[in-house]
C-alpha cells in the first residue's frame, strides 16, 4: 500500500495545436520517453480544476486541486504576501502591485508598458516615494518584493472586494477601481475603492514628477510613473489541509504564491530556487520529495518553467522545456517507479497557450496516476489527447485529491460515521471509547 503521493505539477503544461508542430501541441510534439513510460504503466485521464473552458490562474487551480471551494479562497494578494514573509494581520487587505509606464489621454491613464526595465536602485527609490500613504482612516504600505513588483497592504476599515486597476494588456486605459457588484452597498468596500483611487492618483502624480523618471525620459527610457493593482486578498479562516484530508502536506516550489498557499493551508514548505537548468531543478525537487516520503501523505512538487515559456508565445521554446523536464524526471525517478510506498501523480494546474492573446486557457490537462495496484489502461503516451482516452476519464476539482486518497487506501465508505464530522477519509480522527469514569 502506498504511503505517500508525490504530486508532480507541471505548471501551464496544456496548450493548443500548431500546424508547424504537425498539428500537435508542444507536449505532443516533444520527445518525452519517460513521461510516456509513466503513462503506459499507469492510469490516465484529463483534469480540470473547475469547469471545462474556464481559464484559471495557478493559485485558484491549486486551491481547487487541494480540495477547497472557491468561496474559501482568500485572494492572491494575501497569498503572495504570506509567501514573501509579510506579517499579514486579520482585517488587512493585500494587493498585487507593480510600477508601470502610463500616458495620459483625456484624463485617462493609458497603459503603455507593464513593467519598465528599471535598475534595482531606480526601482527602490521610486517605490520609497510612494511607500506610505494615509487618508480618511485608511493607510497603504507598498512592500517591494523584486524589481518594480510588490505587495500593497491596506489597513483600517478596508474590504478586499474591489476591482483591479491593472488592465493586463498595454494599449488600453487602466481600469476604474470599484466595489464588486455583490458588495456595491457595503460601506467598507465603497470606502476602500475610493481610498485606493486616491492613493493611485497620488502615486502617479508623485512618480511622474520624480527625478528618477525625469532622468529616464531624458535618456529616452520609459518612465515608471504609475502603480497598478490587482487581485486583492485578505485573511479568512480555513480548515487546515491535514484536518480536511487526514494527511500531512508538503509543498516544494520556487514561487511565493505557492509558499503562501501552503502556509495558509498549514502545509509544510520547502523553498527551492530556480536556475537556468529546469530539468535539474525538477530532479532536485523530486529527490527531496523521495527523501521526505513516508513523513507526508501528499508532497507537491512544482515547476513554473512551462508556464513561463508559454507566456513568451513560442511553442518551440515550450516544447524544448518539456523535453528538459522529461529528462529531469527520468534522472530522479527511473529507479523508483517500482517502489510500492510511492503513488506518483503527474499533471498540471491549467493550460497556457503559446500563441494568441490569452494568459491562460480553459482546456483540460493530462493526468497520469502510477503506483502499485493502479488500473492499467491502454494509453501509451503522455499528452492532452492520449491521456483523455484513459481509464480515469475527466477529473474535476477535488476529484483529483479524492482519487489520491482512494489509491492511498484511505477513501471512506459513505455512511460510516466514525467521527462527529463526516470526514472524507478513513480511518477518521477518532475519539477512543473507554469505560473509565
Secondary structure, DSSP 8 states (H G I E B T S, - for coil): ---EEEEEEETTBB---BGGGTSB-HHHHS--HHHHHHHHTSEEEEEESSSTT----HHHHHHHHTT--GGG---HHHHHHHHTT----TT-EEEEEEEEEEEEETTEEEEEESS----HHHHHHHHHHTSEEEETTEEEEEEEEETTEEEEEEESS--S-B-----SSTTSB-----B-GGGTT-HHHHHHHHHHHHHHHHHHHHHHT-HHHHHHHHTT-----EEEEEEEEE------HHHHHSS-EEEEES-HHHHHHHHHTT-EEEE----S-HHHHHHHHHHHHHHHBTTBSEEEEEE-HHHHHHHTT-HHHHHHHHHHHHHHHHHHHTTTTT-TTEEEEEE-S-B--SSSS-SSB---EEEEEESTT----S--S-SHHHHHTSTTEEEETTHHHHHHHHHTT-B--TT--SSSS--SBSS-S--------
